[in-house]
Amino acid sequence: MSSIFTLLSEHPLLLLAVLLAFGAALGHVRVKGVHLGPAAVLFAALGVSAWAASADVDLEIPEVIGTFGLVLFTYTVGVVSGTHFFSSLRRGWPTMLVVAGALSLVGVIAVGVGRVMGIEPGIVSGAFAGALNNTPALAAASARAADPSAPTIGYSITYLGGVILMLAVAAWSLRRPGGESRREEIGHETIRVEVHEPITVDALSAAHGQDITVSRLKHAHAANPTMVPGGAETIGHNDLVTVVGPRELLDAVAQQLGHVSSHDIVADRADLDYRRITLSTKSLVGHTIGELDLEAKFGAAVTRVRRGDLDLVAHDTFVLAMGDRVRVIAPRDQMAEVSTYLGDSDRGMSDINVGGLALGLAVGMALGLVHVPTPGGGFTVGAAAGTLLVGLVFGRLGRVGPVITSMSHGAAQSLSALGMVTFLAYAGVRAGRSITDALASDSGWKVAVLGLVLTASAAVLLVLGMHVLRKLTWLETAGALAGSQTQPAILAYVNDKTSYDTRVGVAYALVYPVAMISKIIVAQVLAGLG
């Protein structure tokens, strides 16, 4: 094997390809119905690297490749989650405070357990960074510690345990009631209006938090044509209206207006037609549905937007991304023109938008270099947190001036998966080179125990804080655990088990930045105690 390891050490791209292939095969192995999925790349890289080290061969993947994979992953997670993230931020900030408080308490536990076990502060700070899988925290601790090499020892010993234990807790969370992925089904109902007080389409939608929209309206007499109503259109007594929205809301709307009608004006396509159209006209990407002005141009309206595997209710302020599939209601003779206007090309579903991607990565990495002063020296948030934050903003905006900053959901997920497994291979090789020697050191077992205590403490505090205190579902808790651990392997596992449920990505993105910053600050404090 020595000659094979030597060949791999001389050709890092070949090494990367082999690790990805090995990890993909390992990820499909099921034990009692459980498989690791993309996260297996990390463990494959750890094993191969440690095996090579035992044969006196040092495998290495260049840091620039690992960093590129990481920022590609974090940026695309941000782009996909941006719209949902900002809509959740108003009610999500207490969750961010819970995460910061929990990680600070873990730092206090690290000090106490480290002193009881006689472990020096420099190693304790590294153990904290490793147990919570945060490389920027390790860098901050190394810069502050009296012995810059001490944190690396603690990090190397505790990193693998941090991944495995938190991965197990995330898997347990997904098996709890409410941990399963459920798509919120969007449907429609035709309602006969019985109330005598008229209401506008906009007022009805606003009364239900913009979670519903009116797609069709037939005034009073059955002989009247079915129309696509504008926001100012009035709904009156004995009208037929078709309302689109989540199934559980439709019953409430029907009770508010009257009753579900036996007349289905959706099936009657004499006046209006409907179809899914892929948005691929670049000049329209990043604009809101209201800015398309389909009503004035074609007498048409968008009622739903399908992004990835998720159906969303359309409203005027909804920002469209390349590759979105929009459900359009339009007069039959206008449908072809609407299709031409929106593009309707499959290319929109796979366009990675190189210009927007490059701009987002550049701005994000520049943001990661900004020095934040704190007592004791300060820190930089790093490229991962910087690109995640910029990705969230760019995903929400859709465009900045003439530059499209969003990308199709499918392209973003593909790039995210590629970036993630590339970084996991790099991280696994890096940790595997030193893990054997670190564990064999005199204090190895003590540091390993400390790491498990810290990871377990973080898991317990985060689950209590997010599920019990904040009332997050178990599925959202699993995503938040991945974000709090700042570990792509855990998100890879959770995404694989939930088929990339959007709520997982939102929970991950919500807590990731505050977790990153909290760990960097706590690690600096721990390192400075010596």
N, C-alpha and C positions, 0 to 999 in steps of 0.2 A: 504493500500500500504506500510505502514511502515514496516511490517514484510517481505515483498518481498524485499524492499530496504536493510533491515538488512541482509537478506540471500545473496544478491548480494555483499554487502560490505565485507562479510566474505569469499567469494569465487571469487577472481578476474578473474580467467579463465572462470568461468560461466558468470560473468559480460561481459567479452570480447565477448564471443559467442553470448550472448543476443543482445549486441549492434551491432555486425556485422549482425545478422539476421534482426534486426529492421532497420538498415541502408540500407540493401539490399532491403527490402520491400519498404522503403521510396524512395529509388533511382529509383524505377520503376514507381512512380507516375508521370504522365504527366500533366502539366498545360499549355494549349495552345501549345501543341506539344513539350514542353521543360521538360526535366527531369534531375536530378542532377547526376544520375549514382552513382559510388562509392563514390563521394564526400559527399553524403547524410549521410555517417557514422559519419562524423564530427558533423553534426547538430543533428543527433540522440543522440550522446553521450553528446553534450551540453545540450539538453533538458532534458534527463533522469537525468543527474548529478545535474542540477539546481533544478529539481523537488525533487530529493532525499534530497538536501540541505535544501529545504523549509520544509521537514519533519524531519530535524535535523539528517539526516543520511549522513555520508561522504563517498561517493563512491571513490574508488581509484584503478587504474591499476598500478602495479609496474613500476617504471621508466625504469628498465632494459628491460621490454617487449616492451615499447614504443620505446626505443633507438634501440633495435634489429630490430623492424619493419622499423624504419627510415633508418638504414644503409643497410638493405636488399633491400629496395626500391631504395636508391640512387646508390648503387653499381651496381645493375642490369640495371638501366637506363644508367649508364656509359658504361657497357659492350655492351649493344645493340647499343648505339650511337657512340662507340669509333671510328670505321672506318670512318663514315661520319663526325664526329666531326673534326678529324685532317685534312681531305680533305677540310673542310670549314674554318679552322682556319686562313689560310693566308688572306682570304678576310673577315673574321669575326671579326678580332681584333678591327676595328673601332666601331663595334656594342658594344663590351665590354666597350670601352671608353665612349660611349653614355650612357650606363647603369650606370657606375660609376659617371658620371657627373650629370645625372638626380637625383640619390639618394642623392648626395651631396647637390643639390639645394633643395631637400625636407627637408634636415636637416636645411638649412638656413630658409626655410619657418616655420619649427617647432619652431625655436628660436623666430622669429618675432611674430607669432600668439600666442605662449605661453606667451610672455611678455605683449601683448595687453590684453589677457584674465586673466592675473595675476596668471598663473600656475607656480609652482616652477620647476626649471630645472630638478630635479630628476624625477618628474612625466612626464615632457616633453620627457625625454629620453626614458622612458618606453612606452609612447604613440607612439613615433617614431617606437620602436621595435614591438609593437603590431599592429599598423596600417600597417606595412610592414611584419607582420607575421614571425618574426625572433627571435627564442628563444635564440640562442647564443648571439645576440645583447643585449637581456635583461640581460643575465648573465654578459656581459661586462659592461653594464651600472650600474648594482647593485654593482659590485666590485669597481666602480669609484665614485659613488654617495655618498654625505655626509650622507644621510639616505638610507641605502641599501634596505629598504622596499618600498621606494617611486616609483622606476621604476616598481615594480610589480603591483602597483595600476593602473598606466597608461596603462600597458600592458594588464591587465585583462579587462579593459573597452573598449579598442580599437581593440582588437584582432578579435572579431566576425565581426565587421563592416568592417575590412580590408579584411576578407575572402569574405563576401557577395558582397562588392562593386567591388573588383577586379574580382570576378567570373562573375559578370554582364558585366564588360567591356570585358572580354575574350569571353563571349557568344556573345556580340555585334560584336566583331571582326570576329567571325566565320560566322556571317550572312552578312558580307560585301562581295562585289564581290571579288573573289579570296580567300575567307575564306573557301571554300569547299575543301574537300579532293579529289584530282585527282591522280590516279595512272599513272605514266609515262609508257605508253605502249611500251613494247619491241617487235619488230617484225623483219621480215627478207625480203629481196628482192634479187631476182636473176638478175644480171646486165650483159648486153653484153658490153664488153669493146671496145670502138671505138678509144680511144687515142692511138697514136703510140709510145709515150714515156713510156717505162716500169716502173713499180713501185713495190717495195717489199711490202709484207703484213704488216710488221712492220711499214714501212714509211706511208702507207695508214692509219693505226690505229693511229699513232702519229699525223698525220695531223688533226685528228678530236678529239684530246685530250683523246685518249684511250676510248672514248665513243662508239666505234664500234669495231667489230671483224669480221674477214673473216672465215666462217665456212666450205665452200666448194670451190673448184676450178676445172674447167674442161678446159684444154688447147685447144684452137683453134678448132680442128675437133670434131664433135659430137661423133665420134667413140672412142675417148680417154676416159679413165676411170675418174670418179669423185674422187677427192682426198681431204684429209684433209691437207691443206697447212701449212707448218712451217712458222715462222716469216721471214726467209730469202728467201722464195719462191717468184719468180717474176711473177707479173701479166702483161700480154702482150696483144697486139692487138688481138681482136676477141675472147678472153677468156670469159668464163662464170664464174662469181663469185657470191657467196651468202654472203651477208653482213648482220650482225645482229646488231641491235642498236635501239635507240629511233626512233619512226616513223618520227618525223620532220627532223632527220638527214639523213634518208635513201634517201630522195629525193635529198638532196644536194650531197650525194655520187654518186647517179645515174647520176646527171648532170656533176659531175667531171669526171667520167669514161666513160660515154656513155649514155645508156638508159636502162630502165627496160625491161628485156627480157620476151618473151612469153614462153620460155622454163623454166620449173620449175625443176631444178635438185635436189630440196629437196624431191619432191615426188618420184623421181626415187631412190629406195632403193636397186637396184641391187648390187651396189658397197659398199655403206655406209648405216649404220643404225644409229638411234638416239633414245635416251630415257633419262628419268629423273632417276638419281641414288642418293640415300641418302648417304651422307658421314657419316659413323659410325666407320671407322677404326681409333682408337685413335692415332696411330702413325703418321697419316697424318694430324690430326687437328692442326691448328696453322701454317701450312706451306702454302706457296703461291702456286697458280696453276702451275706456272712455275717449282717449286720444285717437283711437282708430276711426271714430266717428262713423261707424257702420250704419247707424240708423239714418243719418242724413244722406250718406252716399248711396245706400242700397236698400234702405228700409229693413235692415237686418240687425240681428243682435247675437251676442255670444252668451250662452247660458251655462256652459261648463268648460273647464280646462283640464285636460288630462296631462299630467306631468309625471313621466315615468309610469308607475303602476297606480298612481293615485289620481282619483277624480276630485276636482275642487269646484266649488260654486263660483261662477264669474260675477264680478262687480266692477263698476267703473274705475276704481282705483287699483285694480289688480295689474301688477307689472308683468308683462309677457316676456318669456325667454325663448331663445331659438329652439325649435323642435317641439314646442308646446303643441298639442293637438286640441284644437278648440271646436266645441260643438256649436255650429252656427244655425240659427233659424232665419230664413229669408224667403221672400217671394220666389216662386218656382223659376220665373224668368230671370232672376237676378243671381241665382246660386253660382252659375259659371263665372260671372264677373267677380263675385266675392272670392271664389277659389283662386282666380288669377291674381287678385289683389293681395291675398295673404301668402301666395307662393305655392303651397301644397306640394312641396318637393321633399322626398325622403332624405335629401342631403342635409336638410335642417336638423334632422334627428341625430346626425353623426358629426356635425361641424364642431370642432374643438375650439374654434375662435382663437387662433394663435396670437393675434394682437392683444386681445383682452387678457388672455392667459399670461402673456409675457409682462404686460403692464402690472397685473395683479401680483405676480411673483416678485417683480422688482420693487414695487412699493411696499409689499409685505416684508421682504428681507431688509429693506432700508429701515422700516419701522422697528424691526427686531434689533437693529444696531443702536437705537437711541438709548442713551444712558439715563437711568432713573436714579437720582440721588436718594440715598437712605442713610440713616445713622450706621456708620461702619464701612461706608464705601459705595453703596449703591449697586445697581445691577442693570442688565439689559434683558428684555423679555425673551429675546431669542427669535430665530427665524420662524420656528414653528408657530408660536403664539402670534407673531406679527402677520404671517400670511393667513392664519385663521381669521384674525380680526378684519383684515382687508377683504378676504373672501366673503365674509358675512356682509360687509358694507356693499361690495360690488354686486353680490347676489341680490341684495335688496334693491339697489339702484337700477340695475339692468343696463344702464349706459351712463357714461360720463362724457358730455358733449357729443362729439361724433363717434366716440369709441364705445363699442358694445362690450359690456363687462360681464354679461351672463354667458352661459353656454348651454347646450342641450343637456337634459338630464342624463341621457344615456352616455354621452361623451364624458360628462363629469364623473359619473360612476366608474367608467372604464379607466380613466386617468387616476382616479382615487385608488382603485384596486391595484393598479400597477405601481403607483408611488408607495403604497402601504407595504406590499410584499418586498419591494426593493429595500426600503428602510429596515424591515424586520430581518432581512438577510444580513445587512450591514451590522445591525445591532447585535445579532446573534453571534456573528464571527468575532466581533470586538470583545464581547463578554466571554465567549468560549475560550479565547486565548489565555485568559488569566484565572478562570474560575477554579481550575484544579489546584494550582499553587496556593491560591487564596484560602481555599477550604482546608488545605494541608498545614497551614500556618498554626502557630501556638494558640492564637486567639480565634481561630476560624470557627470553631463550634459555638463560641460565645456570641460572635457577631451574627452567625446564622440564626441563632435563637432570638437575638435582639431584632433581627429583620422580620422574622415571622410574627413576633409580638407586635411590631409596628404596623405591619400590613393588616393583621387581624384587628388591631385597634381601629385603624382607619376604616376597615370594612364595616365594623359594628357601628361606629359613630356615624358613618355616612348613611348606612341603611336606616338607622334610627332617625337621623335628621331628615332624610329625604322622603322615606316612605311613611314613617310614623308621624313626624312633626309637620312636614310639608304636604303629606297626602299624595305624593306622586304614585302613579301606578307602578307595578313591579317591572313592567316593560320600560317605562321611563327611568326607573331607578337603575336598571341595568345599563342604560345609556349614560346616565349620570355617573355611575361607578367607573365606566370606561373613561369618561372625561376627567373625573377627579384623579384617576390614576395616571392620566396623560399617556396612556399606553395604547398604541394602534392595534396591538394584537388582541386586546379585549374588545375593542370596537369591531374588529374584523370578525371575531367570533359571534358577537351579538347581532351584527348586521346579517351574517350568514344564516343564523337561526331565525331571524325575523323577516327575511327577504327584504332587507333595507327599508324597514318601516320608518317613515319620516320622523315619528316621535322620538326614535332613538337618536337620530342625528341632531335633532333640536336640543334634546337633553344634554348630549355630549358637548355641543357647541356652547350651550349656556354656561356650563361650569368650567370648561377647559381653561379659558384665559385666567380666571380668578384662581384656579388650582395651580396653574403654572407660576403665577406671581407669588402666591402664598408659599409654595415650596421653596422658591429661590430665597425669599426673605428668611424663612425659618431655618433653612440650611446654613445661611450666613451667620445667623445668631448662634446656632449650635457650634459652628466651627470657631467662633470668636470666644467661646467660653473657656477655651484652654489658655 
